[in-house]
């Protein structure tokens, strides 16, 4: 995740100043934000999984009724 630095730091032998943008591994982002070292510049979007409708007895009955209703014509 990309963050904008709020403080000057030295990371991996390179100096960064406040305002620089770094790409931080997802598992470390919380630590960086909590300590005030940076702020997120990416919108935090929870990945919404596409849910597949589970076949339940009610769904099967509804489908059968709909099929039968259309076949009557």
C-alpha positions in Angstrom: 0.0 0.0 0.0 1.3 3.5 -0.8 1.7 5.9 2.1 2.8 9.5 2.2 5.5 10.1 4.8 4.8 12.5 7.7 8.4 12.3 9.0 11.9 12.0 7.6 13.3 8.5 7.9 16.1 6.3 6.6 14.9 3.0 5.2 16.9 0.4 3.4 20.0 2.7 3.3 18.1 5.5 1.6 16.9 8.8 3.1 13.3 9.8 2.7 11.8 13.2 3.7 8.3 14.1 4.8 6.0 14.1 1.8 7.7 11.3 -0.1 5.5 8.4 -1.1 6.6 4.9 -0.2 5.1 1.5 -1.1 4.8 -0.4 2.2 3.9 -4.1 2.5 0.3 -4.6 3.5 1.2 -6.4 6.8 3.3 -3.4 8.0 0.9 -0.6 7.0 -1.0 -0.6 10.4 2.3 -0.1 12.2 3.3 2.8 10.0 -0.1 4.5 10.4 -0.3 3.8 14.2 3.2 5.3 14.8 2.4 8.4 12.8 5.2 7.8 10.3 2.8 8.2 7.3 -0.7 8.4 6.1 -2.5 6.3 3.5 -2.9 7.9 0.1 -4.9 4.9 -1.3 -8.5 4.5 -0.4 -9.0 1.6 1.9 -11.5 -0.5 0.1 -12.6 -3.8 1.6 -12.7 -6.4 -1.1 -16.2 -7.4 -1.5 -16.5 -11.0 -2.6 -19.1 -11.9 -5.1 -21.3 -14.3 -3.2 -22.9 -17.2 -5.1 -26.5 -17.8 -4.2 -26.7 -20.9 -2.1 -29.2 -23.4 -3.3 -31.7 -23.8 -0.5 -35.0 -25.6 -0.4 -36.8 -22.3 -0.6 -34.8 -21.3 -3.7 -35.4 -24.7 -5.4 -39.2 -24.5 -4.7 -39.3 -20.9 -6.1 -37.4 -22.0 -9.2 -39.7 -24.9 -9.8 -42.8 -22.8 -9.3 -41.4 -20.2 -11.8 -40.6 -22.9 -14.3 -44.0 -24.5 -14.0 -45.7 -21.1 -14.3 -43.9 -20.3 -17.6 -44.5 -23.7 -19.0 -48.3 -23.5 -18.6 -48.6 -21.0 -21.4 
